[in-house]
Amino acid sequence: MLNYLTLIFLCQLLGEIGVGLLDLPIPGPVLGMVLLFLFLLVRGRVPAPLGEVAGGLQGAMSLLFVPAGAGVILHFELLGTALAPLGAALVVSTLLTIAVTGLLMQWLGRSDETEASDD
């Protein structure tokens, strides 16, 4: 299991290095996740020990949000001054997400119906 935990952290490190060297506009851990995904695609499956390690990390994920929560409290006054634009962005993005998901599900549902009627 230690090998797979090391693999996860290595992918994150490589993502951070890649973002720093290439000056990419994405977070390093996101690039690291892409690297891990590509590794798993090449491998063709998720090894059971990697699944166990990832599950353990998911179990402790609430602890990983503590620094972000502390940052929100630290900048609470700044958030208060930008409450209207942040609230509007949150509402608009939520409505757009719901609309796009609904339209995509309708479109995918039609494809399934067409395939079923062709058989």
Biotite code that builds the C-alpha atoms (Angstrom):
import biotite.structure as struc

atoms = struc.array([
    struc.Atom([0.000, 0.000, 0.000], chain_id="A", res_id=1, res_name="MET", atom_name="CA", element="C"),
    struc.Atom([2.889, 2.329, 0.689], chain_id="A", res_id=2, res_name="LEU", atom_name="CA", element="C"),
    struc.Atom([3.920, 2.003, -2.955], chain_id="A", res_id=3, res_name="ASN", atom_name="CA", element="C"),
    struc.Atom([0.532, 3.228, -4.153], chain_id="A", res_id=4, res_name="TYR", atom_name="CA", element="C"),
    struc.Atom([0.422, 6.093, -1.659], chain_id="A", res_id=5, res_name="LEU", atom_name="CA", element="C"),
    struc.Atom([3.843, 7.070, -2.967], chain_id="A", res_id=6, res_name="THR", atom_name="CA", element="C"),
    struc.Atom([2.485, 6.841, -6.525], chain_id="A", res_id=7, res_name="LEU", atom_name="CA", element="C"),
    struc.Atom([-0.380, 9.225, -5.666], chain_id="A", res_id=8, res_name="ILE", atom_name="CA", element="C"),
    struc.Atom([1.976, 11.743, -4.070], chain_id="A", res_id=9, res_name="PHE", atom_name="CA", element="C"),
    struc.Atom([4.475, 11.359, -6.914], chain_id="A", res_id=10, res_name="LEU", atom_name="CA", element="C"),
    struc.Atom([1.760, 12.167, -9.456], chain_id="A", res_id=11, res_name="CYS", atom_name="CA", element="C"),
    struc.Atom([0.826, 15.242, -7.432], chain_id="A", res_id=12, res_name="GLN", atom_name="CA", element="C"),
    struc.Atom([4.488, 16.301, -7.254], chain_id="A", res_id=13, res_name="LEU", atom_name="CA", element="C"),
    struc.Atom([4.955, 15.805, -10.987], chain_id="A", res_id=14, res_name="LEU", atom_name="CA", element="C"),
    struc.Atom([1.802, 17.830, -11.569], chain_id="A", res_id=15, res_name="GLY", atom_name="CA", element="C"),
    struc.Atom([3.140, 20.691, -9.447], chain_id="A", res_id=16, res_name="GLU", atom_name="CA", element="C"),
    struc.Atom([6.491, 20.565, -11.241], chain_id="A", res_id=17, res_name="ILE", atom_name="CA", element="C"),
    struc.Atom([4.803, 20.434, -14.650], chain_id="A", res_id=18, res_name="GLY", atom_name="CA", element="C"),
    struc.Atom([2.587, 23.416, -13.878], chain_id="A", res_id=19, res_name="VAL", atom_name="CA", element="C"),
    struc.Atom([5.578, 25.364, -12.599], chain_id="A", res_id=20, res_name="GLY", atom_name="CA", element="C"),
    struc.Atom([7.803, 24.568, -15.586], chain_id="A", res_id=21, res_name="LEU", atom_name="CA", element="C"),
    struc.Atom([5.151, 24.969, -18.267], chain_id="A", res_id=22, res_name="LEU", atom_name="CA", element="C"),
    struc.Atom([3.388, 27.915, -16.606], chain_id="A", res_id=23, res_name="ASP", atom_name="CA", element="C"),
    struc.Atom([0.014, 26.202, -17.023], chain_id="A", res_id=24, res_name="LEU", atom_name="CA", element="C"),
    struc.Atom([-3.147, 27.919, -15.735], chain_id="A", res_id=25, res_name="PRO", atom_name="CA", element="C"),
    struc.Atom([-4.362, 24.840, -13.813], chain_id="A", res_id=26, res_name="ILE", atom_name="CA", element="C"),
    struc.Atom([-3.575, 23.638, -10.293], chain_id="A", res_id=27, res_name="PRO", atom_name="CA", element="C"),
    struc.Atom([-0.736, 21.143, -9.956], chain_id="A", res_id=28, res_name="GLY", atom_name="CA", element="C"),
    struc.Atom([-2.877, 18.483, -8.248], chain_id="A", res_id=29, res_name="PRO", atom_name="CA", element="C"),
    struc.Atom([-5.284, 18.533, -11.215], chain_id="A", res_id=30, res_name="VAL", atom_name="CA", element="C"),
    struc.Atom([-2.420, 17.815, -13.601], chain_id="A", res_id=31, res_name="LEU", atom_name="CA", element="C"),
    struc.Atom([-1.257, 15.126, -11.178], chain_id="A", res_id=32, res_name="GLY", atom_name="CA", element="C"),
    struc.Atom([-4.715, 13.551, -11.294], chain_id="A", res_id=33, res_name="MET", atom_name="CA", element="C"),
    struc.Atom([-4.549, 13.528, -15.092], chain_id="A", res_id=34, res_name="VAL", atom_name="CA", element="C"),
    struc.Atom([-1.164, 11.805, -14.905], chain_id="A", res_id=35, res_name="LEU", atom_name="CA", element="C"),
    struc.Atom([-2.550, 9.189, -12.506], chain_id="A", res_id=36, res_name="LEU", atom_name="CA", element="C"),
    struc.Atom([-5.542, 8.679, -14.806], chain_id="A", res_id=37, res_name="PHE", atom_name="CA", element="C"),
    struc.Atom([-3.236, 8.155, -17.791], chain_id="A", res_id=38, res_name="LEU", atom_name="CA", element="C"),
    struc.Atom([-1.220, 5.659, -15.769], chain_id="A", res_id=39, res_name="PHE", atom_name="CA", element="C"),
    struc.Atom([-4.394, 3.748, -14.982], chain_id="A", res_id=40, res_name="LEU", atom_name="CA", element="C"),
    struc.Atom([-5.485, 3.833, -18.628], chain_id="A", res_id=41, res_name="LEU", atom_name="CA", element="C"),
    struc.Atom([-2.182, 2.311, -19.686], chain_id="A", res_id=42, res_name="VAL", atom_name="CA", element="C"),
    struc.Atom([-2.476, -0.257, -16.925], chain_id="A", res_id=43, res_name="ARG", atom_name="CA", element="C"),
    struc.Atom([-6.044, -1.099, -17.933], chain_id="A", res_id=44, res_name="GLY", atom_name="CA", element="C"),
    struc.Atom([-7.409, -1.440, -14.408], chain_id="A", res_id=45, res_name="ARG", atom_name="CA", element="C"),
    struc.Atom([-7.214, -0.020, -10.913], chain_id="A", res_id=46, res_name="VAL", atom_name="CA", element="C"),
    struc.Atom([-5.095, -2.266, -8.678], chain_id="A", res_id=47, res_name="PRO", atom_name="CA", element="C"),
    struc.Atom([-6.934, -3.306, -5.510], chain_id="A", res_id=48, res_name="ALA", atom_name="CA", element="C"),
    struc.Atom([-4.315, -1.809, -3.148], chain_id="A", res_id=49, res_name="PRO", atom_name="CA", element="C"),
    struc.Atom([-4.570, 1.540, -4.979], chain_id="A", res_id=50, res_name="LEU", atom_name="CA", element="C"),
    struc.Atom([-8.337, 1.449, -4.507], chain_id="A", res_id=51, res_name="GLY", atom_name="CA", element="C"),
    struc.Atom([-7.859, 0.811, -0.789], chain_id="A", res_id=52, res_name="GLU", atom_name="CA", element="C"),
    struc.Atom([-5.390, 3.693, -0.435], chain_id="A", res_id=53, res_name="VAL", atom_name="CA", element="C"),
    struc.Atom([-7.682, 6.045, -2.370], chain_id="A", res_id=54, res_name="ALA", atom_name="CA", element="C"),
    struc.Atom([-10.625, 4.972, -0.205], chain_id="A", res_id=55, res_name="GLY", atom_name="CA", element="C"),
    struc.Atom([-8.632, 5.709, 2.926], chain_id="A", res_id=56, res_name="GLY", atom_name="CA", element="C"),
    struc.Atom([-7.742, 9.158, 1.628], chain_id="A", res_id=57, res_name="LEU", atom_name="CA", element="C"),
    struc.Atom([-11.401, 9.802, 0.806], chain_id="A", res_id=58, res_name="GLN", atom_name="CA", element="C"),
    struc.Atom([-12.312, 8.881, 4.360], chain_id="A", res_id=59, res_name="GLY", atom_name="CA", element="C"),
    struc.Atom([-10.023, 11.628, 5.646], chain_id="A", res_id=60, res_name="ALA", atom_name="CA", element="C"),
    struc.Atom([-11.016, 14.176, 3.015], chain_id="A", res_id=61, res_name="MET", atom_name="CA", element="C"),
    struc.Atom([-12.912, 16.376, 5.470], chain_id="A", res_id=62, res_name="SER", atom_name="CA", element="C"),
    struc.Atom([-9.592, 17.105, 7.174], chain_id="A", res_id=63, res_name="LEU", atom_name="CA", element="C"),
    struc.Atom([-8.212, 18.394, 3.880], chain_id="A", res_id=64, res_name="LEU", atom_name="CA", element="C"),
    struc.Atom([-10.846, 21.162, 3.811], chain_id="A", res_id=65, res_name="PHE", atom_name="CA", element="C"),
    struc.Atom([-9.775, 22.646, 7.148], chain_id="A", res_id=66, res_name="VAL", atom_name="CA", element="C"),
    struc.Atom([-7.127, 24.958, 5.597], chain_id="A", res_id=67, res_name="PRO", atom_name="CA", element="C"),
    struc.Atom([-9.636, 26.192, 3.006], chain_id="A", res_id=68, res_name="ALA", atom_name="CA", element="C"),
    struc.Atom([-12.194, 26.867, 5.731], chain_id="A", res_id=69, res_name="GLY", atom_name="CA", element="C"),
    struc.Atom([-9.609, 28.772, 7.741], chain_id="A", res_id=70, res_name="ALA", atom_name="CA", element="C"),
    struc.Atom([-8.788, 30.833, 4.641], chain_id="A", res_id=71, res_name="GLY", atom_name="CA", element="C"),
    struc.Atom([-12.455, 31.688, 4.183], chain_id="A", res_id=72, res_name="VAL", atom_name="CA", element="C"),
    struc.Atom([-12.718, 32.870, 7.776], chain_id="A", res_id=73, res_name="ILE", atom_name="CA", element="C"),
    struc.Atom([-9.475, 34.831, 7.419], chain_id="A", res_id=74, res_name="LEU", atom_name="CA", element="C"),
    struc.Atom([-10.845, 36.693, 4.376], chain_id="A", res_id=75, res_name="HIS", atom_name="CA", element="C"),
    struc.Atom([-14.449, 36.903, 5.588], chain_id="A", res_id=76, res_name="PHE", atom_name="CA", element="C"),
    struc.Atom([-14.568, 40.697, 5.220], chain_id="A", res_id=77, res_name="GLU", atom_name="CA", element="C"),
    struc.Atom([-13.374, 40.472, 1.613], chain_id="A", res_id=78, res_name="LEU", atom_name="CA", element="C"),
    struc.Atom([-16.028, 37.868, 0.866], chain_id="A", res_id=79, res_name="LEU", atom_name="CA", element="C"),
    struc.Atom([-18.648, 40.133, 2.424], chain_id="A", res_id=80, res_name="GLY", atom_name="CA", element="C"),
    struc.Atom([-17.799, 42.990, 0.077], chain_id="A", res_id=81, res_name="THR", atom_name="CA", element="C"),
    struc.Atom([-18.073, 40.664, -2.947], chain_id="A", res_id=82, res_name="ALA", atom_name="CA", element="C"),
    struc.Atom([-21.217, 38.879, -1.745], chain_id="A", res_id=83, res_name="LEU", atom_name="CA", element="C"),
    struc.Atom([-23.493, 40.004, -4.600], chain_id="A", res_id=84, res_name="ALA", atom_name="CA", element="C"),
    struc.Atom([-21.189, 38.959, -7.484], chain_id="A", res_id=85, res_name="PRO", atom_name="CA", element="C"),
    struc.Atom([-20.270, 35.701, -5.745], chain_id="A", res_id=86, res_name="LEU", atom_name="CA", element="C"),
    struc.Atom([-23.924, 34.913, -5.037], chain_id="A", res_id=87, res_name="GLY", atom_name="CA", element="C"),
    struc.Atom([-24.927, 35.701, -8.617], chain_id="A", res_id=88, res_name="ALA", atom_name="CA", element="C"),
    struc.Atom([-22.109, 33.555, -9.999], chain_id="A", res_id=89, res_name="ALA", atom_name="CA", element="C"),
    struc.Atom([-23.134, 30.691, -7.734], chain_id="A", res_id=90, res_name="LEU", atom_name="CA", element="C"),
    struc.Atom([-26.808, 30.855, -8.743], chain_id="A", res_id=91, res_name="VAL", atom_name="CA", element="C"),
    struc.Atom([-26.084, 31.246, -12.478], chain_id="A", res_id=92, res_name="VAL", atom_name="CA", element="C"),
    struc.Atom([-23.506, 28.453, -12.548], chain_id="A", res_id=93, res_name="SER", atom_name="CA", element="C"),
    struc.Atom([-25.844, 26.125, -10.643], chain_id="A", res_id=94, res_name="THR", atom_name="CA", element="C"),
    struc.Atom([-28.739, 26.811, -13.022], chain_id="A", res_id=95, res_name="LEU", atom_name="CA", element="C"),
    struc.Atom([-26.492, 26.353, -16.064], chain_id="A", res_id=96, res_name="LEU", atom_name="CA", element="C"),
    struc.Atom([-25.182, 23.074, -14.686], chain_id="A", res_id=97, res_name="THR", atom_name="CA", element="C"),
    struc.Atom([-28.716, 21.781, -14.113], chain_id="A", res_id=98, res_name="ILE", atom_name="CA", element="C"),
    struc.Atom([-29.819, 22.884, -17.601], chain_id="A", res_id=99, res_name="ALA", atom_name="CA", element="C"),
    struc.Atom([-26.808, 21.355, -19.379], chain_id="A", res_id=100, res_name="VAL", atom_name="CA", element="C"),
    struc.Atom([-27.147, 18.114, -17.415], chain_id="A", res_id=101, res_name="THR", atom_name="CA", element="C"),
    struc.Atom([-30.856, 17.882, -18.258], chain_id="A", res_id=102, res_name="GLY", atom_name="CA", element="C"),
    struc.Atom([-30.276, 18.551, -21.955], chain_id="A", res_id=103, res_name="LEU", atom_name="CA", element="C"),
    struc.Atom([-27.429, 16.044, -22.062], chain_id="A", res_id=104, res_name="LEU", atom_name="CA", element="C"),
    struc.Atom([-29.570, 13.385, -20.387], chain_id="A", res_id=105, res_name="MET", atom_name="CA", element="C"),
    struc.Atom([-32.374, 13.998, -22.904], chain_id="A", res_id=106, res_name="GLN", atom_name="CA", element="C"),
    struc.Atom([-29.929, 13.734, -25.781], chain_id="A", res_id=107, res_name="TRP", atom_name="CA", element="C"),
    struc.Atom([-28.355, 10.553, -24.416], chain_id="A", res_id=108, res_name="LEU", atom_name="CA", element="C"),
    struc.Atom([-31.811, 9.095, -23.732], chain_id="A", res_id=109, res_name="GLY", atom_name="CA", element="C"),
    struc.Atom([-32.817, 9.628, -27.359], chain_id="A", res_id=110, res_name="ARG", atom_name="CA", element="C"),
    struc.Atom([-29.698, 7.801, -28.522], chain_id="A", res_id=111, res_name="SER", atom_name="CA", element="C"),
    struc.Atom([-30.621, 4.791, -26.373], chain_id="A", res_id=112, res_name="ASP", atom_name="CA", element="C"),
    struc.Atom([-34.208, 4.792, -27.692], chain_id="A", res_id=113, res_name="GLU", atom_name="CA", element="C"),
    struc.Atom([-32.985, 4.948, -31.301], chain_id="A", res_id=114, res_name="THR", atom_name="CA", element="C"),
    struc.Atom([-30.603, 2.029, -30.766], chain_id="A", res_id=115, res_name="GLU", atom_name="CA", element="C"),
    struc.Atom([-33.344, -0.021, -29.065], chain_id="A", res_id=116, res_name="ALA", atom_name="CA", element="C"),
    struc.Atom([-35.802, 0.541, -31.925], chain_id="A", res_id=117, res_name="SER", atom_name="CA", element="C"),
    struc.Atom([-33.168, -0.419, -34.510], chain_id="A", res_id=118, res_name="ASP", atom_name="CA", element="C"),
    struc.Atom([-32.693, -3.854, -32.908], chain_id="A", res_id=119, res_name="ASP", atom_name="CA", element="C"),
])
